[in-house]
Amino acid sequence: MAPEKTPQSQPDKQPTRTWDQQRGAVRLRRARNCDDTTTDQRLLDSRGPSDWAHTDPWRVLRIQSEFVEGFGALSEVPRAVSVFGSARTTPGSQHYESARQIGEALVNAGYAVITGGGPGVMEAANRGASEADGFSIGLGIELPFESGLNDWVDLGVNFRYFFVRKTMFLKYSQAFICLPGGFGTLDEMFESLTLVQTGKVTRFPIILFGSSFWAGLIQWIRDQLVENGTISPADLSLIHVTDSVDEVIRIINEAQDSIYEALSTPRQ
Ligand SMILES: C/C(=C\CNc1ncnc2c1ncn2[C@@H]1O[C@H](COP(=O)(O)O)[C@@H](O)[C@H]1O)CO
């Protein structure tokens, strides 16, 4: 019979129990320390040439560097609006032309245009902005099926991490406009709605362009979310739905005015 492993027979291998510990943001209760390797072993006994780059502690530095690069590249960006929508929209289609007009109108109203830098609606909005001689920005994302930044992006920043990129959209935009899209667009829309609903960002319009495309979702939100009490009826007012480019600009300008009013300075 195999000898029983007890603290006496295997003194060095026994996991050590520690009491509650607070390590920065992390709370450890009844923690077990099972790591019986030494720091030197972990440093010198590498498993492969790129092991270090894939361990979470090092990943944190890459995440950090992505924040630093993003903040650095975008810090001088003037007032801007982000435009989201399908990567699959084709040039010449109605949604493509709407996005192009929105890009142009935003520039004429004094805003830079930020998109995901990809094809479809993103390209169209960048194109409208660039054709109107405005500031056209693309925040690209590394994807398995890389499509690269579209040709109408004047300032492009590529990100590895979705969540870092999302921070940039929010930090450097005064409003979000969502054109018809798929999961990516819905993700961007619902994340921004959550941030406005929870008060993380204020006076931040979320505009859904294309009423017939969005009607079913709005109805579902009303019938299911409001009816079941998972959102309050007032939350519906966080979403603006329109088919008018002029209305888009009016909504954004009004929100800007209310910010300047709160600060008691006129809008520039
Ligand atoms: C699918 C194709 C290329 C994808 N390239 C993208 N580049 C940049 N940003 C993207 C890309 N795809 C999605 N996004 C982001 O999500 C939104 C669109 O996603 P949807 O699922 O198409 O609605 C968009 O706003 C971007 O921020 C080749 O066709």
Boltz pocket constraint, residues with backbone or C-beta under 6 A from the ligand:
constraints:
  - pocket:
      binder: B
      contacts: [[A, 83], [A, 84], [A, 85], [A, 86], [A, 87], [A, 88], [A, 115], [A, 116], [A, 117], [A, 118], [A, 119], [A, 122], [A, 139], [A, 140], [A, 141], [A, 143], [A, 145], [A, 147], [A, 148], [A, 180], [A, 181], [A, 182], [A, 183], [A, 184], [A, 185], [A, 186], [A, 188]]
      max_distance: 6.0
